[in-house]
């Protein structure tokens, strides 16, 4: 079955000027975008329009498309010239097209969707004021942000792979420009604000990561070492100094999130002293310590 004529899809003649093609596309995109048109056929119609404009909106692609139509008798794309960069199917196989990711590691972890949209697409009238970028917030885990993983998101009915910058902070914005094959219409811009969801261990304070380390009274008194697991699965050894008090923070430099300019925040470990339920032998040692120690409880001013 022959493919649709892209000129017919946009409702323009084969001799239409580029400005006329652009104007026709803007009018149809506004009419059929799924964010505006809720009819059952809207998504399919919009994809046809976007695919047509992806070719006819580029003078080089349009020239090659016209040549292909002449070779094939004036319609469709019977004489495929995909090896030269043009894809008559409009599926975005030309150089510089979107890199689709279909087989992501740990796919179930990346099956994430946008939870907020502000502004929407096609809000400006064709040829009038510039279109405002659409905005969305994407929830990600601390591990995904820290590792700079690739997450799967849905845009305009398409599922794409979105590469996160390593050690991203909440509030960092990723900008995407529409190509017609990546879920955004050509000329559209989407700004994606990242939001790191609460973590079971680490709290995020700007570009720093903060966790609580539970130690025993004897570790606080004598000093010790602890193995600290980082969000990327690596581990570092932390020295606990002798005589440390509860509430003190120990710093592991440059293990936090990106601070911009190539720098990174720190990982801060806050000490909390816990008293395990003693065994009989441990209780005996506690009583001996009590008899030997001169320390007595006393009131003092609370530390701010």
KENU-560609 format. One record per residue (C-alpha): residue in three letters; y, x, z. Coordinates in steps of 0.5 Angstrom, whole numbers, padded with zeros to 4 digits, always signed. Example, Ala and Ser with C-alpha at 12.3 -4.5 7.8 and 13.67 -1.06 7.14 Angstrom:
ala-0009+0025+0016
ser-0002+0027+0014
This chain:
unk+0000+0000+0000
unk+0007+0003-0002
unk+0011+0005+0003
unk+0018+0001+0004
unk+0024+0004+0001
unk+0029+0007+0006
unk+0035+0004+0002
unk+0032-0003+0002
unk+0031-0002+0010
unk+0038-0001+0011
unk+0040-0006+0006
unk+0044-0001+0001
unk+0044+0001-0006
unk+0041+0008-0008
unk+0048+0010-0010
unk+0051+0008-0003
unk+0056+0014+0000
unk+0054+0017+0006
unk+0059+0013+0010
unk+0056+0007+0008
unk+0049+0009+0010
unk+0052+0010+0017
unk+0056+0004+0017
unk+0050+0000+0015
unk+0045+0004+0020
unk+0050+0003+0026
unk+0050-0005+0025
unk+0043-0006+0024
unk+0041-0001+0030
unk+0046-0005+0035
unk+0043-0012+0032
unk+0035-0009+0033
unk+0035-0004+0039
unk+0030-0007+0044
unk+0035-0006+0050
unk+0039-0011+0046
unk+0034-0015+0042
unk+0029-0018+0046
unk+0025-0021+0040
unk+0018-0019+0039
unk+0019-0016+0032
unk+0025-0012+0035
unk+0022-0005+0037
unk+0018-0005+0030
unk+0024-0007+0026
unk+0029-0002+0030
unk+0023+0004+0029
unk+0024+0002+0021
unk+0031+0003+0021
unk+0031+0009+0025
unk+0026+0012+0021
unk+0030+0010+0015
unk+0037+0013+0017
unk+0033+0020+0020
unk+0032+0021+0012
unk+0038+0018+0009
unk+0043+0020+0014
unk+0042+0027+0012
unk+0044+0029+0005
unk+0039+0035+0004
unk+0033+0030+0007
unk+0036+0024+0002
unk+0036+0029-0004
unk+0029+0031-0003
unk+0027+0023-0002
unk+0031+0021-0008
unk+0027+0027-0012
unk+0020+0024-0009
unk+0022+0017-0011
unk+0023+0020-0018
unk+0016+0023-0018
unk+0012+0017-0016
unk+0015+0012-0020
unk+0022+0010-0016
unk+0019+0007-0010
unk+0015+0010-0003
unk+0013+0017-0002
unk+0007+0017-0007
unk+0008+0024-0009
unk+0008+0027-0002
unk+0012+0034-0001
unk+0011+0035+0007
unk+0010+0042+0006
unk+0017+0043+0004
unk+0019+0040+0011
unk+0020+0032+0008
unk+0016+0027+0011
unk+0016+0021+0007
unk+0013+0017+0013
unk+0019+0018+0018
unk+0015+0021+0023
unk+0019+0027+0025
unk+0015+0032+0022
unk+0021+0036+0019
unk+0023+0043+0022
unk+0027+0042+0028
unk+0023+0035+0030
unk+0021+0033+0037
unk+0015+0037+0040
unk+0011+0031+0042
unk+0006+0033+0048
unk+0000+0029+0048
unk-0005+0033+0052
unk-0001+0035+0059
unk-0005+0038+0065
unk-0006+0034+0071
unk-0004+0028+0066
unk-0004+0023+0072
unk+0001+0027+0076
unk+0006+0026+0070
unk+0005+0019+0068
unk+0012+0017+0070
unk+0018+0013+0068
unk+0025+0012+0069
unk+0027+0007+0074
unk+0034+0006+0073
unk+0039+0005+0067
unk+0046+0005+0066
unk+0050+0003+0060
unk+0045+0002+0055
unk+0045+0004+0048
unk+0049+0001+0042
unk+0055-0001+0046
unk+0060+0001+0042
unk+0062-0003+0035
unk+0060+0001+0029
unk+0066+0005+0027
unk+0070+0004+0033
unk+0070+0008+0040
unk+0065+0013+0041
unk+0059+0011+0044
unk+0058+0013+0051
unk+0052+0016+0053
unk+0046+0012+0056
unk+0044+0015+0063
unk+0038+0014+0067
unk+0035+0017+0074
unk+0028+0020+0073
unk+0024+0021+0080
unk+0020+0027+0080
unk+0016+0031+0086
unk+0018+0037+0089
unk+0012+0041+0086
unk+0014+0039+0079
unk+0022+0041+0080
unk+0020+0048+0083
unk+0015+0049+0078
unk+0019+0047+0072
unk+0013+0043+0070
unk+0013+0038+0063
unk+0013+0031+0065
unk+0011+0025+0061
unk+0017+0020+0060
unk+0018+0013+0056
unk+0024+0013+0052
unk+0025+0007+0047
unk+0018+0005+0047
unk+0016+0012+0046
unk+0012+0017+0051
unk+0015+0024+0050
unk+0014+0031+0054
unk+0020+0033+0058
unk+0021+0040+0060
unk+0024+0041+0067
unk+0028+0047+0068
unk+0024+0051+0074
unk+0027+0050+0081
unk+0031+0044+0079
unk+0035+0041+0084
unk+0036+0033+0085
unk+0042+0031+0081
unk+0041+0036+0076
unk+0042+0033+0069
unk+0038+0034+0063
unk+0042+0032+0056
unk+0038+0029+0050
unk+0040+0028+0043
unk+0037+0022+0039
unk+0033+0024+0033
unk+0030+0017+0031
unk+0023+0020+0032
unk+0024+0022+0040
unk+0026+0015+0042
unk+0033+0015+0041
unk+0037+0013+0035
unk+0040+0019+0031
unk+0047+0020+0035
unk+0045+0017+0041
unk+0045+0021+0048
unk+0041+0020+0054
unk+0043+0024+0060
unk+0037+0024+0065
unk+0039+0025+0072
unk+0033+0028+0076
unk+0032+0026+0083
unk+0027+0029+0088
unk+0023+0024+0092
unk+0022+0026+0099
unk+0016+0031+0101
unk+0011+0031+0106
unk+0013+0038+0109
unk+0019+0040+0106
unk+0026+0037+0106
unk+0032+0039+0101
unk+0038+0041+0103
unk+0042+0043+0097
unk+0039+0049+0094
unk+0035+0051+0101
unk+0028+0048+0103
unk+0027+0047+0110
unk+0021+0046+0114
unk+0018+0046+0121
unk+0013+0051+0124
unk+0009+0049+0130
unk+0007+0055+0134
unk+0004+0055+0141
unk+0008+0058+0147
unk+0004+0064+0147
unk+0006+0065+0140
unk+0013+0064+0142
unk+0013+0069+0148
unk+0009+0075+0144
unk+0010+0074+0137
unk+0006+0072+0131
unk+0005+0071+0124
unk+0004+0065+0120
unk+0002+0064+0113
unk+0007+0059+0109
unk+0005+0055+0103
unk+0010+0055+0098
unk+0011+0049+0093
unk+0008+0053+0087
unk+0002+0054+0091
unk+0004+0061+0093
unk+0004+0064+0100
unk+0008+0069+0104
unk+0007+0072+0111
unk+0012+0070+0116
unk+0013+0074+0122
unk+0015+0070+0128
unk+0019+0075+0133
unk+0017+0076+0140
unk+0021+0071+0145
unk+0023+0066+0140
unk+0026+0060+0142
unk+0025+0052+0139
unk+0030+0050+0134
unk+0031+0057+0131
unk+0031+0058+0124
unk+0027+0064+0120
unk+0030+0065+0113
unk+0025+0067+0107
unk+0030+0069+0102
unk+0031+0067+0095
unk+0025+0062+0095
unk+0029+0055+0095
unk+0031+0052+0089
unk+0036+0054+0083
unk+0043+0055+0086
unk+0046+0056+0079
unk+0048+0063+0076
unk+0041+0066+0076
unk+0041+0065+0084
unk+0036+0061+0088
unk+0037+0058+0095
unk+0033+0060+0101
unk+0027+0057+0105
unk+0028+0056+0112
unk+0023+0055+0117
unk+0025+0052+0124
unk+0021+0053+0130
unk+0018+0048+0134
unk+0014+0050+0140
unk+0008+0045+0142
unk+0003+0045+0148
unk-0004+0044+0146
unk-0008+0041+0151
unk-0012+0046+0154
unk-0019+0048+0155
unk-0022+0049+0162
unk-0021+0057+0161
unk-0014+0056+0158
unk-0012+0052+0164
unk-0014+0057+0169
unk-0010+0062+0165
unk-0004+0058+0165
unk-0005+0057+0173
unk-0005+0065+0174
unk+0001+0066+0169
unk+0005+0061+0174
unk+0003+0065+0180
unk+0005+0071+0177
unk+0012+0069+0173
unk+0018+0068+0177
unk+0021+0063+0172
unk+0023+0056+0175
unk+0026+0050+0171
unk+0033+0049+0171
unk+0039+0045+0168
unk+0043+0048+0163
unk+0048+0046+0157
unk+0045+0043+0151
unk+0046+0047+0145
unk+0050+0044+0139
